[in-house]
């Protein structure tokens, strides 16, 4: 079992990498490529999602960074006061670190 501090560190690194990768993506190029997909049979809902995905990924990773900042670990979670991984960190880890001691499925 990972310690709370180690789990927090791993999650922070994963979210930081995701943010950095998204931030480096070329937004105008993504929009241009979406324009090229017009008339290919791409349904409206999928096209709408794809047009928002870049900004949504930036916003989501920034929000997760804020959550991780709030739930920092020293000897315990700075927000919850628990010494074990708090419910918030456990929930995030179940998504991003499937091999963690999580029993929750993504279904």
C-alpha positions in Angstrom: 0.0 0.0 0.0 1.3 3.5 -0.9 1.7 6.0 1.8 -0.6 9.0 1.7 2.3 11.3 0.9 3.6 9.1 -1.9 0.2 8.7 -3.4 -0.3 12.5 -3.3 3.1 13.0 -5.0 2.3 10.4 -7.7 -1.1 12.0 -8.4 0.4 15.5 -8.5 3.0 14.3 -11.1 0.4 12.7 -13.2 -1.9 15.7 -13.2 1.1 18.1 -13.9 2.1 16.0 -16.9 -1.5 16.0 -18.2 -1.7 19.8 -17.9 1.7 20.3 -19.5 0.8 18.1 -22.4 -2.5 19.8 -22.9 -1.0 23.2 -22.6 1.6 22.5 -25.3 -1.1 21.3 -27.7 -1.7 23.8 -30.5 -5.3 25.0 -30.0 -5.6 26.7 -33.4 -4.3 23.6 -35.1 -6.9 21.5 -33.2 -9.7 23.8 -34.4 -8.3 23.7 -38.0 -8.3 19.9 -38.0 -11.9 19.9 -36.7 -12.8 22.1 -39.6 -11.3 19.6 -41.9 -13.6 16.9 -40.4 -16.7 18.8 -41.5 -18.7 16.7 -44.0 -17.1 13.4 -42.9 -20.1 12.2 -41.1 -18.9 13.3 -37.7 -22.1 13.8 -35.6 -22.8 17.1 -34.0 -22.4 16.0 -30.4 -19.0 14.5 -31.1 -17.9 17.6 -33.0 -19.1 19.8 -30.1 -17.2 17.7 -27.6 -14.0 17.8 -29.7 -14.2 21.5 -30.1 -14.3 22.0 -26.4 -11.9 19.1 -25.4 -8.7 21.1 -25.3 -10.0 23.8 -23.0 -11.9 21.3 -21.0 -8.7 19.3 -20.4 -6.9 22.4 -19.3 -9.6 23.4 -17.0 -10.0 20.0 -15.5 -6.3 19.5 -14.8 -6.1 23.0 -13.3 -9.1 22.2 -11.1 -7.5 18.9 -10.0 -4.3 20.7 -9.2 -6.3 22.9 -6.9 -7.9 19.9 -5.2 -4.5 18.3 -4.7 -3.1 21.5 -3.3 -5.9 21.7 -0.8 -5.5 18.0 0.2 -1.7 18.1 0.8 -0.1 15.6 3.0 2.5 16.2 5.7 1.7 13.9 8.6 -1.9 14.0 7.6 -4.2 15.6 5.0 -4.2 19.3 5.4 -7.9 19.5 4.6 -9.4 16.4 6.1 -6.9 15.7 8.9 -6.7 12.0 8.2 -3.4 10.1 8.2 -4.6 7.6 5.6 -5.3 8.8 2.1 -8.4 10.9 2.5 -11.6 10.1 0.5 -10.7 12.8 -2.0 -7.2 11.5 -2.8 -8.5 7.9 -2.8 -11.2 8.8 -5.3 -8.8 10.6 -7.7 -6.2 7.8 -7.4 -8.8 5.2 -8.4 -9.1 7.0 -11.7 -5.5 7.9 -12.4 -3.6 5.0 -10.7 -5.8 1.9 -11.4 -3.3 -0.4 -9.7 -3.7 1.5 -6.4 -5.5 -0.1 -3.5 -8.8 1.1 -4.8 -11.8 -1.1 -5.1 -13.9 1.4 -7.1 -14.4 0.6 -10.8 -14.8 3.2 -13.6 -18.1 1.8 -14.7 
